[in-house]
Amino acid sequence: MDTLFSMKVFRQVVQNGSFTRAAEQLDISTAMASKHVSHLENTIQAKLLHRNSRNLHLTEAGEEYYRQCSYALDTLDTAAQVAAGGTDKPQGTLRVTMPLWFANKLLSRWLVEYRRRYPEVTLDLVLDNRHIDLIAEGFDLALRVAKTPSPSLIVKPLAKIEFVLVAAPDYLAEHGTPATPEEVMRHQAVLPSYTDQRHLEVVHRQSGRTAVIDLQPAMQTDNTLMVRSLVKSGGGIGYQPLWAVQKDLDDGSLVRLLPDYLLACEQLNAAYVDRTFLSAKVRSFIDFLTEKIHSEGI
């Protein structure tokens, strides 16, 4: 028998002073209510109630068990109410993993604005370029850039991320500015080591002509922010998300190469494990990002 339900039956019997009234409130038969109490007594190996056809009262063991049983059931009820509340109101800690290059001014401003809107949510942000196992490492949500997301995850597409080829003005002054895909391949490159970006397909915006650029890395690193820093320092040509280097392009510390060509765009997704009973904190974060992307772009 279900011991937890047996505890509920026992408490109801004691509170009502009657098996019959307790059975009516729990929508079970009087005989079943009696079986549940007997089940508890057999489980704990102690007599809980003295009973006859007219009345019942608790034994000494039953009095102590009733106090502890009531406390345990109240604790479980409170926990259930708190957990259920998390599906209605954004609250608690939201653990999010995202790529390193999300450490930029635009996203930081959005995250601060999210916290102002939902002050009862604490953000725990882990920036890592590897694909983290959400369940094993206890994450609520992942922001991932991928063409083929994991089939084991629920995925909501958020935006297309445009990537660009960039280089520092000093590097271009020394080595020349490439004007075609073929000329780009004569230059040294700074590339990430956690993904293969040595072969880039580009499309000419006007003619639609495609070309493949084969890049030979002079330097590689597993840190996206280090790639950007090395490129800005003149280490070679780099391949970066446009929104991550937009400020550098605006202030002239980086130069965009091949502006007449479109590089492949990547899909930004919000990924989570299960949509059943999706918590309000996860739902609110996804909805907030969708709103900001649509209103401000990315």
C-alpha positions in Angstrom: 0.0 0.0 0.0 1.0 3.6 -0.4 2.6 4.5 2.9 2.4 8.3 2.3 -1.4 8.0 1.7 -1.7 5.8 4.7 -0.1 8.6 6.8 -2.7 11.0 5.3 -5.5 8.6 6.3 -4.1 8.2 9.8 -4.0 12.0 10.3 -7.5 12.4 9.0 -8.8 9.7 11.3 -7.2 11.3 14.3 -8.4 14.8 13.4 -12.0 13.6 12.8 -12.0 11.0 15.6 -13.7 8.7 13.2 -12.8 6.2 10.5 -16.1 6.9 8.7 -15.8 10.7 8.5 -12.1 10.4 7.5 -13.1 7.9 4.7 -15.8 10.2 3.4 -13.4 13.2 3.2 -10.8 11.1 1.4 -13.3 9.5 -0.9 -12.5 5.9 0.2 -14.4 3.2 2.0 -14.3 2.9 5.8 -12.8 -0.6 5.4 -10.0 0.9 3.3 -9.3 3.6 5.8 -9.0 0.9 8.5 -6.6 -1.1 6.2 -4.4 2.0 5.7 -4.0 2.5 9.5 -3.3 -1.2 9.9 -0.7 -0.9 7.2 1.1 1.9 9.1 1.0 -0.1 12.4 2.5 -3.2 10.6 5.1 -1.0 8.9 6.4 0.7 12.1 5.6 -2.3 14.3 3.6 -0.3 16.9 0.0 0.1 17.9 -1.2 3.6 17.0 -4.9 3.5 17.9 -7.1 1.8 20.5 -10.5 1.4 18.8 -13.9 -0.2 19.3 -17.3 0.3 17.7 -18.0 3.5 19.6 -14.7 5.4 20.0 -11.0 5.5 19.4 -8.0 7.2 21.0 -4.3 7.4 20.4 -1.8 5.1 22.1 1.4 6.7 23.6 3.3 5.6 20.5 0.4 6.9 18.4 0.5 10.4 19.9 4.2 10.8 19.1 3.7 9.3 15.6 0.8 11.7 15.0 3.0 14.7 15.8 5.8 13.6 13.6 3.5 12.4 10.8 1.6 15.8 10.8 4.9 17.7 10.7 6.2 15.6 7.8 2.9 15.9 5.8 2.9 19.7 6.3 6.5 19.9 5.2 5.7 18.0 2.0 2.6 20.2 1.3 4.7 23.3 1.7 7.4 22.0 -0.6 4.7 21.2 -3.2 3.2 24.6 -3.0 6.7 26.3 -3.4 7.5 24.1 -6.4 4.2 24.7 -8.0 4.7 28.4 -7.4 7.8 28.2 -9.5 5.8 27.4 -12.5 3.7 30.6 -12.1 6.1 33.2 -10.8 9.7 33.7 -11.9 11.8 33.0 -8.8 14.9 31.1 -7.6 18.2 30.5 -9.2 18.4 30.2 -13.0 21.5 28.4 -14.2 22.4 29.3 -17.8 25.3 28.2 -19.9 26.3 30.2 -23.0 29.4 30.7 -25.3 32.3 32.9 -24.1 31.6 35.6 -26.7 28.3 36.4 -25.0 30.4 38.4 -22.5 29.7 41.7 -24.3 28.1 45.0 -23.5 24.8 44.3 -25.3 24.0 41.0 -23.6 25.2 42.3 -20.2 22.8 45.2 -20.5 20.0 42.8 -21.3 20.8 40.6 -18.3 20.7 43.6 -16.0 17.4 44.6 -17.4 16.0 41.1 -16.9 17.0 41.2 -13.3 15.2 44.5 -12.8 12.1 43.0 -14.3 12.3 39.8 -12.3 14.1 40.6 -9.0 13.3 37.3 -7.4 15.4 35.4 -10.0 19.1 35.0 -9.3 21.2 34.5 -12.5 24.0 31.9 -12.4 25.8 32.3 -15.7 28.5 29.9 -16.9 30.3 30.9 -20.1 31.9 27.9 -21.8 32.3 27.0 -25.5 31.9 23.3 -24.8 28.4 21.7 -25.0 27.6 21.1 -21.4 25.3 18.2 -20.3 22.4 20.2 -18.8 21.1 17.4 -16.6 24.4 16.1 -15.4 25.7 19.6 -14.5 22.4 21.0 -13.2 21.6 23.7 -15.8 18.2 25.0 -16.5 19.0 26.4 -19.9 21.6 26.7 -22.6 22.1 29.4 -25.2 23.8 27.6 -28.1 24.9 28.4 -31.6 24.4 25.3 -33.7 23.0 24.2 -37.0 22.1 20.8 -35.7 21.1 21.0 -32.0 21.0 17.9 -29.9 17.9 15.8 -30.5 17.6 15.1 -26.8 16.9 18.8 -26.0 13.9 21.0 -26.5 15.1 23.8 -28.8 13.6 27.3 -29.4 15.2 29.2 -32.2 16.0 32.8 -31.1 17.9 34.5 -33.9 20.4 34.2 -36.8 23.9 35.2 -35.9 25.9 36.8 -38.7 29.7 36.2 -38.6 32.3 38.4 -40.3 36.0 38.3 -41.2 38.0 41.0 -39.4 41.5 42.2 -38.9 43.4 45.0 -37.1 44.3 48.2 -39.1 48.0 47.7 -38.2 48.0 44.1 -39.6 46.3 45.3 -42.8 48.8 48.1 -43.1 51.6 45.6 -43.0 50.1 42.8 -45.0 47.6 44.5 -47.3 43.8 44.4 -47.3 42.3 41.3 -49.2 39.6 42.2 -51.6 38.6 38.7 -52.7 38.2 35.3 -51.1 41.3 34.1 -52.9 43.3 36.9 -51.4 42.1 36.2 -47.9 43.6 32.7 -48.2 47.1 34.3 -48.5 46.9 35.7 -45.0 47.5 34.1 -41.6 44.5 33.5 -39.4 43.7 33.4 -35.7 41.1 30.7 -35.1 39.3 28.9 -32.2 40.4 25.4 -31.5 37.1 24.1 -30.1 35.4 24.1 -33.6 36.6 23.8 -37.2 36.5 27.2 -38.9 39.2 26.6 -41.4 36.7 26.2 -44.3 34.3 29.1 -44.8 31.7 29.3 -47.5 30.9 32.9 -48.7 28.3 34.2 -51.1 28.7 37.3 -53.2 25.8 39.6 -52.3 25.0 40.8 -55.8 26.0 37.9 -58.1 25.2 35.0 -55.7 28.5 33.4 -56.6 29.8 31.1 -53.9 33.4 30.5 -52.8 35.1 28.5 -50.1 37.9 30.2 -48.1 40.5 27.8 -46.7 42.2 29.5 -43.7 45.5 28.3 -42.3 45.7 29.2 -38.6 48.9 30.9 -37.4 47.4 30.7 -33.8 44.6 28.8 -32.2 43.0 29.1 -28.8 40.0 27.5 -27.0 38.9 31.0 -25.8 36.8 33.1 -28.1 37.7 36.3 -26.3 41.4 35.5 -26.7 40.8 35.1 -30.5 39.3 38.6 -30.6 42.2 40.0 -28.5 44.8 38.3 -30.7 43.2 39.7 -33.9 43.0 43.2 -32.4 46.7 42.9 -31.6 47.6 42.2 -35.2 47.9 38.4 -35.0 46.0 37.8 -38.3 42.5 37.5 -39.7 39.8 36.4 -37.5 36.2 35.0 -37.9 33.9 36.6 -35.3 30.2 37.1 -34.6 29.2 40.5 -35.8 27.5 41.6 -32.6 30.6 40.7 -30.6 32.8 43.0 -32.6 30.4 45.7 -33.7 31.9 48.2 -31.2 35.4 47.4 -32.4 34.2 48.0 -36.0 32.5 51.3 -35.0 35.6 52.7 -33.2 38.0 51.5 -35.9 40.0 49.0 -33.8 39.0 46.3 -36.2 38.2 46.4 -40.0 35.6 44.2 -41.6 36.9 42.3 -44.6 35.0 41.3 -47.7 31.9 43.5 -47.0 30.5 42.5 -50.4 30.3 38.9 -49.3 27.9 37.2 -47.0 29.4 34.6 -44.6 27.2 31.8 -43.4 24.9 32.7 -40.5 24.5 30.4 -37.5 21.4 29.7 -35.5 21.1 30.9 -31.9 18.9 28.6 -29.9 17.6 28.4 -26.4 17.8 24.7 -25.3 16.4 23.0 -22.3 15.6 19.5 -21.2 11.8 19.2 -20.9 8.9 21.5 -21.5 6.6 19.6 -19.0 6.0 21.9 -16.1 8.4 24.4 -17.6 9.4 26.8 -14.7 8.4 30.4 -14.9 12.1 31.5 -14.6 13.1 29.6 -17.7 10.0 30.6 -19.6 10.4 34.3 -18.6 14.1 34.3 -19.6 13.4 32.8 -23.1 10.5 35.3 -23.6 12.6 38.2 -22.5 15.4 37.3 -24.9 13.0 36.9 -27.7 11.5 40.3 -27.0 14.9 42.0 -26.9 16.1 40.3 -30.1 13.0 41.4 -32.0 13.2 45.0 -30.7 16.9 45.6 -30.8 18.4 42.9 -33.0 21.5 40.9 -32.4 
